Amino acid sequence: MTAAKRAALGNALAQGFNLNTYIFRVLKEAAPNYGISKNAMNMINEILVDSYDLILKESRGLMFMSKKMTLGCRECEASVKLM
């Protein structure tokens, strides 16, 4: 996929946002004897990226409603509570 198509899609997953390393680290810390398949890793990655996008969109809306130019922790916390 070209960079223009990725930018057109707009979500973090299309832009190459990848959490596989962190998912694997958390798995090994929580359950050292278990592994994870590539398919399951991709599914968990998609779920986390979708959640991240939803939180970011809600935070962005709160930021504009409060007429601020920066995203602060207050907007992030409020958006998580709203979800």
JONORFEN-V554033 format. One record per residue. N is the residue number from 1. RES is the residue in one letter. PHI is phi as a letter, one per 20 degrees, with the letter a starting at -180 (999 if undefined). Layout:
n:N res:RES phi:PHI
n:N res:RES phi:PHI
This chain:
n:1 res:M phi:999
n:2 res:T phi:f
n:3 res:A phi:f
n:4 res:A phi:f
n:5 res:K phi:f
n:6 res:R phi:f
n:7 res:A phi:f
n:8 res:A phi:f
n:9 res:L phi:f
n:10 res:G phi:n
n:11 res:N phi:e
n:12 res:A phi:f
n:13 res:L phi:f
n:14 res:A phi:f
n:15 res:Q phi:e
n:16 res:G phi:n
n:17 res:F phi:f
n:18 res:N phi:c
n:19 res:L phi:d
n:20 res:N phi:g
n:21 res:T phi:f
n:22 res:Y phi:f
n:23 res:I phi:f
n:24 res:F phi:f
n:25 res:R phi:f
n:26 res:V phi:f
n:27 res:L phi:f
n:28 res:K phi:f
n:29 res:E phi:f
n:30 res:A phi:f
n:31 res:A phi:b
n:32 res:P phi:f
n:33 res:N phi:e
n:34 res:Y phi:d
n:35 res:G phi:c
n:36 res:I phi:b
n:37 res:S phi:f
n:38 res:K phi:f
n:39 res:N phi:f
n:40 res:A phi:f
n:41 res:M phi:f
n:42 res:N phi:f
n:43 res:M phi:f
n:44 res:I phi:f
n:45 res:N phi:g
n:46 res:E phi:f
n:47 res:I phi:f
n:48 res:L phi:f
n:49 res:V phi:f
n:50 res:D phi:f
n:51 res:S phi:f
n:52 res:Y phi:f
n:53 res:D phi:f
n:54 res:L phi:f
n:55 res:I phi:f
n:56 res:L phi:f
n:57 res:K phi:f
n:58 res:E phi:f
n:59 res:S phi:f
n:60 res:R phi:f
n:61 res:G phi:f
n:62 res:L phi:f
n:63 res:M phi:f
n:64 res:F phi:f
n:65 res:M phi:f
n:66 res:S phi:e
n:67 res:K phi:l
n:68 res:K phi:d
n:69 res:M phi:d
n:70 res:T phi:c
n:71 res:L phi:e
n:72 res:G phi:d
n:73 res:C phi:f
n:74 res:R phi:f
n:75 res:E phi:f
n:76 res:C phi:f
n:77 res:E phi:f
n:78 res:A phi:f
n:79 res:S phi:f
n:80 res:V phi:f
n:81 res:K phi:f
n:82 res:L phi:f
n:83 res:M phi:e
